[in-house]
Amino acid sequence: MWILLLFLILLGGALVVLFLSARKGPNYSWVEFFARGKDAGFSFAEINLLRRLALMVKLEDPTSLFWSEGQLDMCIREYLRRIQMTGEETKEETQKFLSKLYEYRKKVALEHPKVKKGLSSTRYIEVLQPLKVLVDGVGVYASKVIGNSSKYLSIERPAVPLRKGITDWKGRRLAIYFWRKDDAGYVFDTYVLNEVLMKGTYCLQVAHSDSLFRTQKRRSVRLRTHKPAYLYFLQEGEESPEKVETAPGLKCILQDLSDTGYAVVVGGKGKPEMKIKVQFEVNGEPLVMPGIVRSVDYNEEKNRSVLHVEAYPLSVLTRNRILAAVFGVIPETDYESVFRESSSETEDSALLKEEGGRSDEVKQSVEQ
């Protein structure tokens, strides 16, 4: 009998708790929502618009859009859908608000704990991480991480020409730079412990370092891609570098993309400081990004270059379209109408190869 009585008391208590919880309403506060929006730099009208968007996409906790990338993306996607339906997409005030949203979205991504913490030791560098190795008194050479143990870091031996006279690597001091994906650039000093042959590759075993210098933090969110594009050389005094070109340019592959720059793969050997622009499609519409080549990774065996380009200041509309693609808030379409070849055929079109009447111009620009 007492067991039944205890059961009824517990059941009654549970019902009371459920009833009180239901009367309390939602487990979030609109006061907190507006306070967070104000701290984020939005105006009262903009916060109210975000409130309506949060309700439209049925966020369980609307305040989560101020710290959750996924929740914020849902709201941005809904906003884009609605301005496309109403025809307000090209209005100046609409683009300004979108720009503000994307800037905040970038801030949320860059303040992720993984990004803010960074690396504290070479023991955490991932295998296959590309490196640039400064050999004291010799030069800078490309390399990569082959293995990482608790005792040492194994890297691919830099391809230093024999004429440089390096016969013994042991004890040689090195400065190593690398860019950690979605984080920052790092530099550290080390020395060679031993030179070994691993799986047919000559490797250097270098000492670990717990003194990594973080050189440049990531300023933008990058999208890894493999998109066919056209490359053009900027002419001196060109007034509208974002103007869409109607004539085909030099075929290339867009490798990554952000609002501050991009990387493209081209055939042949490129050089830094070339002024170029790249044209590709975003959401079915052509987009042009002008910029200057800051560095080049050249693969001699494949005769291909990866051009790392710093973008020139972009118009608000162009920047917003790029960030929409980077954050994946708009579905993209393929460039099928222009590029029918396979990716291998596209990549094999050399930058220095004669194509139409542009070969002399290309050679001259690269060789200068």
N, C-alpha and C positions, 0 to 999 in steps of 0.2 A: 504493500500500500504506500509506504513512504517513498519507494522508487518512482511510482506514478506521480506522486505529489511533487517530487523534485523535478521530474520531467516537465510537468505543467508550469512550474515556476520558471525554469530555464526557457521554455517556449514563450511564455509571456514576456520575459525580459527581452528576448530577441525581437519580438513584435514591437515592443516599445521603442527599441533602438532604431528599427527600420522606419517606424512612423516619424520619429524625430528627425531622422536623416532626410526623409522625403520633404519635411516641412522646411528644412534649411535651404532647399533649392540647390543650384549648381555649386560645385566645389571650386569656384574661381570668383575673382572679384573684378568688376569693371573699373573700380577705382584703381586697383593695381595695374590693370591693363593700360589705362590712360597715363598713369605715372611712368610705367615702363616705356610707353611710346614717347613721352616727353623727354625722358632721359636719352632715348635713341635719336633725338633730334627732329622728330616729326611734329608738324603743326597740329592744332586741335582738329581741323578739317581732315587732315591726312590720317590721323589716328581714328577718327570716326569712320573713314572709308575702310581702313584696315579692320575695324570692328565688324563692319558689314560683310567684308570678304571672309573673315573668320567664321561668321555665322553661315554664310553661303556654302562653304566647304565642310561645315559641321565639325569644326575642331572641338574635341572634348574639353580642352582647356585653351581658350583663345590666346592667353598670355604666352603660350608655348611658341608662338610664331616669332617671339623676340629672342629666342635662343635655339630653336630647332631648325636646322636647314631644311628638313623634309616638310615641316609644317609651313614654313615661309614660302617654299617653292610651290606648294599647293595654292596659296593665296595669290602669288604672282601669276601663276598659270591661269587662274580664274579671272584675274584682272585683265590679262592679255586677251583672253577669250571674249570678254565683254566689250572691250574697246574696239576689237575687230568687228564685232556685231553691230556696234553703234556708229562706226566710222570715225571715232575719235582718236584713232591710232597715231595720226600725224600731227595732232595738235601740240603746240609748244608746251603748254602746261602739263599735258599727259606725259610727254617725253621727259620733262623735268622730274615729275613724280616717279616715273619708272627708273630714272637715273639714280634717284635717292634710294629707292628700294634695292637696286642692284648693288649700290655702294654699301648698304647695310648688310645685304646678303653676303658680300665679300668679307665684311668685318666678322660676321658670325663664323664663316669658314676659317678665316685666318686666326681666330682666337680659340680654335679647337685645342684642347690640352696637348694633343700629340704634336701639333705644329708649334705651340708656344714653348714646349719643353726643350726640343732639340736634342742633339747628341752630346754626350759628355765624355765618350771614350771611343776609340777606334774598334773596340771589341764588339760594338753594335753595328758596324758597317756591314751591309748586306753583300753577299757574293754576287758577282757580275756588275757591281757598282763601277761605272766609268770613272777614271781618274786622269788628272793631268799631273805629271811628275816633273819637277824642276831638278835636274841633275846639276849640282854646283859646278859652274865653270864650263858646262857643256851645252845646255839648252833645255827646252820644255818638250816633253814627249807624252803621247797618249798611252794609257795602260788601263787595267781593270782588275778588280779583286777576284782572285782565283779560289781562295779559301780563307777562313777566319777561325783560328783556334785561340785558346786561352793564353798560349805562349807567344804567338806572333801572327802577323797579317801576311798572307801570301798574295803577291801581285804579279801580274804578267811583266816579264822583263821588258823595259822600254826598248824600242827598236832604234838604238843609237848606232849610227854608221860606224864601220870599222875604222875609218880614218880619224875618228875622234879619239882613238887610242885607249878605250876602256877595256882592259883585259881582266881585271879583278874587281868585282862589285863589293866584296865583303868589306864592311867598315865604312863604305861611302855614305855621306850624308845626303839626304833628300828632303825636299819640301813638296808636300803632296796637297793638291787641291781637288775637291769634288763638289758636285751639286747634288744634294739629297732631294729626291723627288718630293714635291709638296711641302718643302721645308725651307732650306736656305743653302748657302754656299759655306764650305768649311775648308780650313787650311791647318795643317799640322806638320811639324818637323819630326824626322825620324832618321834612322840609319839602318843599313843592310846588315842582317845577321848572317845570312848565307844565301848562296845561289844554288838552286836545285832544278832537277828535271821532273816535272809532274805531268803524267799522261801525255807525253810528247811535247810539252810546252815548257820553255825555260822560265822559271819563276824566281822572284826575289822574296825571301822571308825577311820582313822588316819588323822592327820593334814596335810594340803598341805604344800609344800615347793617350794620356788622360787630359791633355791640354789642347783641346780643339778650339780654334778661333772661328767664331761664326761671323763670316764676312758680310753677307748681304741677305737679309731676311726676304722672304717671298713677298712681293707687293701685289700679286694678283693670283687668281685661281686659273689653272691651266687645264685645258681639255685635250686629252690624247686622242688623236684622230688619224685617219688615213684617207684624206679627201683630195681628189684630183683638182688641180688649179692651174691658172695661167700666170706666168711671171713676166713683168715688163720692167724695163729700165726707166727710171724717172729722168725726164729731160730737165735741163737747167731752166729755172724760171717757170716751170709748169704750174699754172694757176689753180687748177682743180685736180689735185692728185687722187681724189676719191671718185673721179668721174669714171663711169663704167665704159670699158673698151668694147667695141663691136668686132674688131679684128682679133683673131687668135694670137696669143702670145707664146711664150716658151712653156712647154708642159712641165709641171712639177707636181710633187705630192706634199700637201700640207700635213705636217707631222704632229704639231701641237698648236694650240690657239689660246690667246687670252686678250684682254682689252689693252694690254701694254706691249704685246709683241707676239711673235710666232716663229716656228721653225719649219723650213721647207727642204725637201730632198730634191736635188737636181743632179743631172749628169755633168761630169767634168769637174774641174777644180775652181772653186770660187775664191774670192778674196774679201777680207773685211773692208768696211767703209763704202761698199757699193750701195748706191741709192736705188731702191727698187719698189715695186708695188705688186701685190698678189691679188688676183681676182678669183673668187670662188662663190659657191652658192650657199645661202643660209635660208632655210625654209622656202626653197623654190625661187628665191630672188637673188640676183648677182650682188656681190658686195666686194668693195675694193679697200685694201689696207696698204697704205704707203709706209715706208720705213727705211732704216739704214742697217746694213749687215754689221753686227758687232763682233761676231766670231764665226769661224768655219771649222767644222770637223770633216776632214778629207779622208776618204777610204781609197788608198792608192790601188789596192787589188781590184775593187769594183769600179774605180774611176767615178766615184760619186761624192758629193758634198752635202752636208747638212748645214744650211745657212741659218744662223740664229739672228733674228731681226728684231730690232727695237722699233716699235711703231711710232710714227709721228702723232702729235695730238689729233684726236679724231673728233668728228662732229658728234653731238649728243645722240642723234638717230643711229649712226653707224655703231657707236660704242654700245648702245642698248641692244642692237641686233646681235652683236657679237656675244654679249653677256647672256642673252637669252639662249644662245646655242651652248655656251660654256656650262651654264647651270641646268641645261636640259629641260627648260620650261616650255619650249616650242618644238614640236616634231619637225625633223628636217627631211628634205627630199633629196634624192640623188641627182647628180649632174649628168644624167643619162643622155640628154639630148645633144651634148657636146662630146662627151667622152664615151666611145663605144669599145675602146681597146681594153684589154686586161690590164691589171695594175703593173704586171711585169713589163708589158710593152710600153706603158706610159713612162715608167721609171727609166727605161733604156734610152729615152730620147735625151741625148746629151745636151748640156747647156752650151757646150762649145761646138756642137755639131751643126753643120749647115742646115738651116731650115728656112725655106723661102729666101727672102732677100735680106735677112737679119743677121746672118752669120758674122759678117765683118764688124758690125756694131757690137755684137756680143763679145767677140774675141778682144776687141779693142778695150771694152769696158772692164773685162776681167784681167787683162794682161797689164793694164796701166798701173 
